[in-house]
Amino acid sequence: MNKFFKLEENNTTVGREVMAGITTFFAMSYILFVNPEILGSTGMPVQAVFLATILASIVGTLAIGLIANVPYALAPGMGLNAFFAYTVVLSLGYTWQEALAMVFICGVINIIITFTSIRKAIILGIPESLQHAIGGGIGIFIAYIGIKNAGLLQFIADPGSYVNNHGTITANSSIVPELVKFNDAGVLVALIGFVITMYFVLRGRISKKPIFKAGILVSILLTTIIAIFAGVVKVDMASLFAENNLGTAVGQMGQTFGAAFGPKGFGTLFADPSRYIEVCMTILAFSLSSIFDPIGTFIGTGRATGIFSDADLKEMENSRGFSSKMDKALFADMIATPIGAIFGTSNTTVFVESAAGIGAGGRTGLTSVVTAIMFAISSLFLPLLSIVPTQATAPVLIIVGMMMLGSFKEINWSDLSEAIPAFFTSIFMGFAYSISYGIAAGFITYIITKLIKGKPREIKPVIWVVAILFIINFAVLAIL
C-alpha cells in the first residue's frame, strides 16, 4: 500500500489518509440526501436516484484515487442537478430521460476534449495570476458554503422582488444578507463546533498526539453528539430505516438505469427539428460547468496545498498521452459523468469539499479510496448518516476555506490589470456559488484589461475561445 500510493514520498501515513477520507465523505455526504430530493422533483424515483448517486460517486472517486493517486472525491454536482431539474425538465419541458441523454452527451464531449488535449490546453492557458485567484476564490466559495450550512446568515428580500420557480425561490439583487439572531439551537451548535474545530486544528499543528492529528474528524463527531443532545438531530431509527433502504433503491433502479437510451431519452431528444438549437445550447451549458468545475478545483486546491505543484503542471505541459498526475486526474474525471448518466443521475464532478479531507492531511489516492468505501457502506447505513448535521461539517469548511485564502498573497494587487481579473474571478466564484462562473468572469475581464492596455497579443487563443463560449452560454440562459 505504501508503495502503490507513495505514502512516504507524499509525507503521509495510512492512518492520516483514512481519517482524511472519512472527513471528505462526511463533508460531502449531504449530496446523498439533496440530490435525490432535487432530481425527484422531475418525477424520477427518489430511491433510485439515491443509489445512482452512490454508484456514480464510488466509480468516479475510485477512478481518481487509483489512476491519478490524488485525494479528491467525485459525486453528482450541486448546481448542475438544479439546472437539470428546474431549468431543463421543469422549465424547458424535457423529460428527465431526455435530460439524462443530454448529460451523457456532455460526458462524451468531456471525453473528446480530454483525449484531444483541449482540456490540457485550457489549463496551461490560464495566466498564473488567475490560477492563484482561482485558489483564493475556491477558499471564499468553501467558506461561504460553511457559513450557509452553519445557518449564520439569513436573507431579506423586498416584496414582489422574488418568484417561486417550482418550489425554488428566486430573488433579485434587492435581497440583503444579514447575521441571524443567536436564538436558534442549530446556529449555537455550529458556533460551538467552530470553537471545537479551531481547538483541534490549532493543537494539531503543535501536538503529535493521534487525537489531534485526527482532529477534524473528531470535531465532526463531537459536534454531532452535541447536536443530538441539543435536539438539532432527531434520532428515530425505526422511521429512518423505513424511509430509506437498499432494497427499495435496487427495485427502483430499473426505472433509471439506461433510461437515457430508451424511447423517452434519445428516442425523442432529437425528434423535433425546431428544438435542435435549444438542445445543443442546453448541452453546452451542461458541458461548460462539467469542464471548468474540475479544472478550477484542481488548480485552486492543488496549488494551495501542493497536490499539484508547479513541477506537476510543467510535467503536464511536456507530457504525451496521460502520463502526468494532472493528465491522469483529468482522465479519471472524464469517465464519471457518462457513467452517472447511465445509472440515472446528473453530471458527476470533482467536489470542492475534497478540500476538507486535504485539510485533514490527505495527500494521496488512498484518501479517495477510503471515501469511496464510505460511499459503499452508506448504501447500508444511510439512516445513520442523516444523524450527522450540516452544523457539524460547516466549521471544517469555514476553516479550510480560510486556509486557502493564502493564495491571494501571490497576486500583485498593485497592478490593476492583474488585480481586476483576479478580483472578479474570486468574488464571483464565491458569491455566484459557481466555480465555472468565477472562471468566466476572470477570463472575460482579463481580455478586457489586456485590450484596454493595448496588449491583445498577450491573450492566448484558448482564453478567447472559452470567454466567447461563456458569453454565448450566458446569452442562451438569458433567453431560456
C-alpha positions in Angstrom: 0.0 0.0 0.0 2.8 2.3 0.9 4.5 1.7 -2.5 1.3 1.9 -4.6 0.1 5.2 -3.1 3.6 6.5 -2.5 2.8 7.5 1.1 6.3 8.2 2.3 7.0 10.2 -0.8 4.0 12.4 -0.1 4.9 12.6 3.6 1.7 10.9 4.9 0.6 7.7 6.6 -2.2 5.2 6.3 -3.9 6.5 9.4 -3.8 10.0 8.2 -5.2 9.1 4.8 -8.0 7.1 6.4 -9.0 10.0 8.6 -8.8 12.3 5.6 -11.0 10.0 3.5 -13.7 9.8 6.2 -13.6 13.6 6.7 -14.1 14.2 3.0 -17.0 11.8 3.0 -18.8 13.5 5.9 -18.2 16.9 4.4 -19.9 15.9 1.2 -22.4 13.2 2.4 -25.2 15.8 2.2 -25.3 15.0 -1.6 -26.9 11.7 -0.7 -30.0 13.5 0.6 -30.0 16.6 -1.5 -29.5 15.0 -4.9 -32.5 12.6 -4.7 -34.7 15.5 -3.4 -33.8 17.8 -6.3 -33.9 15.2 -9.1 -37.0 13.7 -7.5 -38.9 16.9 -8.3 -38.7 15.8 -12.0 -40.6 12.6 -11.4 -37.5 10.4 -11.1 -37.8 7.7 -8.4 -36.1 9.1 -5.4 -34.6 5.8 -4.0 -33.2 5.0 -7.5 -31.5 8.4 -7.6 -30.1 7.8 -4.2 -28.5 4.5 -5.3 -27.3 6.1 -8.6 -25.7 8.9 -6.6 -23.8 6.4 -4.6 -22.7 4.3 -7.6 -21.6 7.3 -9.6 -19.6 8.6 -6.6 -17.9 5.3 -6.0 -16.9 4.9 -9.6 -15.6 8.4 -10.0 -13.8 8.6 -6.7 -12.2 5.2 -7.1 -11.0 6.2 -10.6 -9.3 9.4 -9.5 -7.7 7.7 -6.4 -6.4 4.7 -8.2 -5.5 6.2 -11.5 -4.2 9.7 -10.5 -3.3 9.0 -6.9 -4.7 12.3 -5.7 -7.1 12.9 -2.7 -10.2 14.1 -4.5 -13.8 12.8 -4.4 -16.5 12.9 -7.1 -20.2 13.0 -6.9 -23.2 14.5 -8.7 -22.6 18.2 -8.6 -24.7 20.8 -6.9 -25.9 23.5 -9.2 -25.8 21.1 -12.1 -28.5 18.9 -10.5 -30.6 22.1 -10.0 -30.1 23.1 -13.6 -31.1 19.5 -14.7 -34.3 19.6 -12.6 -35.6 23.2 -12.5 -34.4 24.5 -15.9 -34.1 21.6 -18.3 -37.0 19.5 -17.1 -39.5 21.7 -15.2 -38.9 25.0 -17.2 -38.0 23.8 -20.7 -40.3 20.8 -20.6 -37.9 18.0 -21.5 -38.4 14.6 -19.9 -36.0 13.5 -17.2 -34.9 10.7 -19.6 -34.1 13.3 -22.2 -32.1 15.3 -19.6 -30.1 12.2 -18.8 -29.4 11.8 -22.5 -28.0 15.4 -22.6 -25.9 14.6 -19.6 -24.5 11.5 -21.4 -23.7 13.6 -24.5 -22.0 16.1 -22.2 -19.9 13.3 -20.8 -18.9 12.2 -24.3 -17.9 15.8 -25.1 -15.8 15.8 -21.9 -14.0 12.6 -23.1 -13.3 14.1 -26.5 -11.8 17.3 -25.3 -9.7 15.4 -22.8 -8.3 12.9 -25.3 -7.6 15.7 -27.8 -5.7 17.6 -25.1 -8.1 20.6 -25.4 -8.6 20.4 -21.6 -4.9 20.4 -21.1 -4.5 23.5 -23.3 -7.2 25.3 -21.3 -5.3 24.6 -18.0 -1.9 25.7 -19.5 -3.6 28.8 -21.0 -4.7 30.1 -17.6 -2.4 33.0 -16.5 -0.6 32.4 -13.3 -2.3 35.3 -11.5 -5.7 33.8 -12.4 -4.6 30.4 -11.1 -3.9 32.0 -7.7 -7.2 33.9 -7.9 -9.0 30.6 -8.5 -7.3 29.1 -5.4 -8.4 32.0 -3.3 -11.8 32.1 -4.9 -12.4 28.5 -4.1 -11.4 29.4 -0.5 -14.2 32.0 -0.5 -16.6 29.5 -2.0 -15.8 26.8 0.5 -16.0 29.2 3.5 -19.3 30.6 2.2 -20.8 27.1 1.9 -19.7 26.5 5.5 -21.2 29.8 6.7 -24.5 29.0 5.0 -24.6 25.4 6.3 -23.9 26.7 9.8 -27.1 28.9 9.4 -25.2 32.1 10.3 -26.9 34.1 7.5 -30.5 35.0 6.7 -31.7 36.9 3.7 -34.2 39.7 3.4 -36.0 40.4 0.1 -38.4 43.2 -0.8 -42.0 42.2 -1.5 -42.5 41.5 -5.2 -38.8 41.0 -5.8 -38.9 37.3 -6.0 -40.6 34.5 -7.9 -41.5 30.9 -7.0 -40.0 28.6 -9.6 -41.4 25.1 -8.9 -40.8 25.4 -5.2 -37.4 27.3 -5.5 -37.5 31.0 -4.6 -35.5 33.2 -6.9 -34.9 36.8 -5.7 -33.3 39.8 -7.5 -30.4 41.9 -6.3 -32.6 43.6 -3.7 -32.0 40.7 -1.4 -29.8 41.6 1.6 -27.8 39.1 3.7 -27.6 39.7 7.4 -26.4 37.9 10.5 -29.0 35.7 12.2 -30.1 36.2 15.8 -28.4 33.7 18.0 -31.5 32.1 19.4 -31.5 29.0 17.2 -30.2 25.7 18.6 -28.6 24.8 15.2 -26.7 28.0 14.9 -25.4 27.7 18.5 -24.3 24.1 17.9 -22.4 25.3 14.8 -20.6 28.0 16.8 -19.6 25.5 19.4 -18.5 23.2 16.6 -16.4 26.0 15.2 -14.6 26.5 18.5 -14.0 22.8 18.8 -12.6 22.6 15.3 -10.3 25.6 15.9 -9.0 23.9 19.0 -8.2 20.6 17.3 -6.7 22.3 14.2 -4.5 24.6 16.2 -3.5 21.9 18.7 -2.8 19.6 15.8 -0.1 21.9 14.5 1.9 21.7 17.7 1.0 18.2 19.1 1.9 14.8 17.9 -0.9 13.0 19.8 -3.1 10.9 17.4 -6.3 12.5 18.6 -5.1 15.9 17.4 -3.9 14.5 14.1 -7.4 13.2 13.6 -8.8 16.5 15.0 -11.1 17.5 12.1 -12.9 14.1 12.2 -13.1 14.2 16.0 -14.6 17.7 15.9 -17.3 16.5 13.5 -18.2 13.6 15.8 -18.2 15.8 19.0 -20.3 18.4 17.3 -22.7 15.7 16.1 -23.1 14.4 19.7 -23.8 18.0 20.9 -26.4 18.4 18.2 -28.2 15.2 19.3 -28.3 16.5 22.9 -29.4 19.9 21.8 -32.3 18.4 19.8 -31.0 19.6 16.5 -30.8 16.0 15.3 -33.8 13.7 15.8 -32.8 10.1 16.3 -35.7 7.9 15.3 -34.1 4.9 13.7 -37.3 3.0 13.0 -38.7 5.7 10.8 -35.4 6.5 9.2 -34.8 2.9 8.1 -38.4 2.6 6.9 -38.0 5.6 4.6 -34.5 4.7 3.3 -33.4 1.2 2.5 -31.3 -0.5 -0.1 -34.0 -3.0 -1.2 -36.3 -0.2 -2.3 -33.5 1.6 -4.1 -32.4 -1.6 -6.0 -36.0 -2.2 -7.0 -36.4 1.3 -8.4 -33.0 1.4 -10.2 -34.6 -0.5 -13.1 -36.5 2.7 -14.0 -33.4 4.9 -14.3 -30.6 2.6 -15.4 -30.1 3.1 -19.1 -33.2 5.3 -19.3 -31.2 7.9 -21.3 -31.0 5.4 -24.2 -34.7 4.5 -24.1 -37.7 5.7 -26.2 -38.2 8.7 -23.8 -34.5 9.6 -23.8 -32.5 9.6 -27.1 -35.6 8.3 -28.8 -37.3 11.7 -28.5 -34.5 14.1 -27.8 -33.8 15.0 -31.4 -37.3 14.2 -32.7 -38.3 17.8 -33.1 -36.1 19.8 -35.5 -37.4 23.1 -34.1 -35.6 22.3 -30.8 -32.2 21.3 -32.2 -30.6 24.7 -31.4 -32.1 24.7 -27.9 -30.9 21.1 -27.2 -27.4 22.0 -28.4 -27.3 25.1 -26.2 -28.5 23.3 -23.2 -25.8 20.6 -23.7 -23.3 23.5 -23.9 -24.5 24.9 -20.6 -24.1 21.4 -19.0 -20.6 21.0 -20.6 -19.1 24.3 -19.6 -19.7 23.6 -15.9 -18.5 20.0 -16.2 -15.3 21.1 -17.9 -14.4 24.0 -15.7 -15.5 23.0 -12.2 -12.9 20.2 -12.0 -10.2 22.4 -13.6 -10.9 25.2 -11.1 -10.9 22.7 -8.2 -7.7 21.0 -9.3 -5.8 24.3 -9.8 -7.3 26.0 -6.8 -6.8 23.4 -4.2 -3.8 21.8 -5.9 -1.7 24.9 -5.9 -2.7 25.9 -2.4 -1.8 22.5 -0.9 0.9 21.2 -3.1 -1.2 18.4 -4.5 -0.4 19.8 -7.9 2.8 21.7 -7.8 4.5 23.9 -10.5 6.6 20.8 -11.4 3.4 18.8 -12.0 2.0 21.5 -14.3 5.3 21.6 -16.1 5.3 17.9 -16.5 1.8 18.0 -17.9 2.9 20.7 -20.4 5.7 18.4 -21.7 3.8 15.0 -21.4 2.2 13.0 -24.1 -1.0 11.0 -23.5 -1.9 10.6 -19.9 1.4 10.3 -18.1 1.5 13.3 -15.7 -0.5 13.5 -12.5 -2.8 16.2 -13.8 -3.4 14.2 -17.1 -4.4 11.2 -15.0 -6.7 13.3 -12.8 -8.5 14.7 -15.9 -8.7 11.2 -17.4 -10.4 9.9 -14.2 -12.8 12.8 -14.1 -13.9 12.4 -17.7 -15.4 8.9 -17.2 -17.6 9.9 -14.2 -20.3 11.9 -15.9 -21.4 9.4 -18.7 -21.4 6.6 -16.1 -23.5 8.6 -13.8 -26.0 9.3 -16.6 -26.2 5.6 -17.3 -27.0 4.9 -13.6 -29.6 7.8 -13.6 -28.1 11.0 -12.1 -27.0 14.4 -13.3 -23.4 15.4 -14.0 -20.8 13.9 -11.8 -17.9 16.2 -10.9 -15.0 16.7 -8.5 -16.3 18.0 -5.2 -14.8 21.2 -3.8 -15.4 19.7 -0.3 -12.5 17.4 -1.1 -10.5 20.3 0.4 -11.8 19.2 3.9 -10.0 15.9 3.6 -6.9 17.6 2.2 -7.0 19.9 5.1 -7.2 16.9 7.4 -3.9 15.7 5.9 -5.0 13.7 2.8 -2.3 13.7 0.1 -2.8 10.6 -2.0 -5.4 8.5 -3.7 -5.8 6.4 -0.6 -7.9 9.2 0.8 -10.2 8.8 -2.3 -10.4 5.0 -1.9 -11.5 5.4 1.7 -14.1 8.0 0.7 -15.4 5.6 -2.0 -15.6 2.8 0.6 -17.6 5.1 2.9 -20.0 5.8 0.0 -20.4 2.0 -0.5 -21.0 1.5 3.2 -23.5 4.3 3.2 -25.8 2.3 1.0 -26.4 0.1 4.0 -26.4 2.7 6.7 -28.0 5.8 5.1 -30.2 6.5 8.1 -27.1 6.7 10.4 -25.5 9.3 8.0 -28.5 11.5 8.4 -27.6 11.9 12.0 -24.5 14.0 11.1 -25.9 17.5 10.7 -24.5 20.2 8.4 -23.7 22.2 11.6 -21.0 19.5 12.3 -19.2 19.8 8.9 -19.8 23.6 8.4 -16.9 24.6 10.7 -14.5 22.4 8.8 -15.4 24.0 5.5 -15.0 27.5 7.0 -11.5 26.8 8.3 -10.4 25.0 5.2 -11.7 27.9 3.1 -9.8 30.3 5.3 -6.6 28.4 4.8 -6.9 28.6 1.0 -7.1 32.4 1.1 -3.3 32.3 1.3 -3.3 32.1 -2.5 -4.1 35.8 -2.7 -0.7 36.8 -1.4 0.8 35.6 -4.8 -1.2 38.2 -6.7 0.2 41.6 -7.5 -2.8 43.7 -6.3 -1.0 47.0 -7.0 -1.2 46.1 -10.8 -4.8 46.7 -11.7 -4.5 44.8 -14.9 -3.8 41.7 -12.7 -5.9 42.7 -9.8 -9.2 43.3 -11.7 -9.5 39.8 -13.3 -8.3 38.2 -10.0 -11.0 40.1 -8.1 -13.8 39.2 -10.4 -12.6 35.5 -10.5 -12.6 35.1 -6.8 -15.7 37.2 -5.9 -18.0 35.7 -8.5 -16.8 32.2 -7.7 -18.0 32.6 -4.1 -21.0 34.9 -4.4 -22.3 33.4 -7.7 -21.9 30.0 -6.0 -20.1 28.6 -9.0 -16.5 27.8 -9.8 -17.3 28.0 -13.5 -18.9 31.4 -13.4 -15.9 32.7 -11.5 -13.5 31.4 -14.2 -15.8 33.0 -16.8 -15.7 36.4 -15.0 -11.9 36.2 -14.8 -11.4 35.3 -18.4 -13.7 38.0 -19.7 -12.3 40.8 -17.6 -8.7 39.5 -18.4 -9.4 40.1 -22.1 -10.9 43.5 -21.4 -7.9 44.7 -19.4 -5.4 43.4 -22.0 -7.4 45.2 -24.8 -7.5 48.4 -22.8 -3.8 48.3 -22.2 -3.2 47.6 -25.9 -1.7 44.2 -25.4 -4.1 41.8 -27.3 -1.2 39.6 -28.3 -0.8 38.5 -24.6 -4.2 36.9 -24.8 -3.9 33.2 -25.6 -6.3 31.8 -28.2 -7.8 29.4 -25.6 -8.8 32.4 -23.4 -10.7 33.9 -26.3 -12.5 30.7 -27.2 -13.5 29.9 -23.6 -14.7 33.5 -22.9 -16.8 33.5 -26.1 -18.4 30.2 -25.2 -19.3 31.5 -21.8 -20.8 34.7 -23.3 -22.9 32.5 -25.6 -23.9 30.4 -22.6 -25.0 33.5 -20.6 -27.0 34.8 -23.6 -28.7 31.4 -24.0 -29.6 31.2 -20.4 -31.0 34.7 -20.5 -33.2 33.7 -23.4 -34.3 30.5 -21.8 
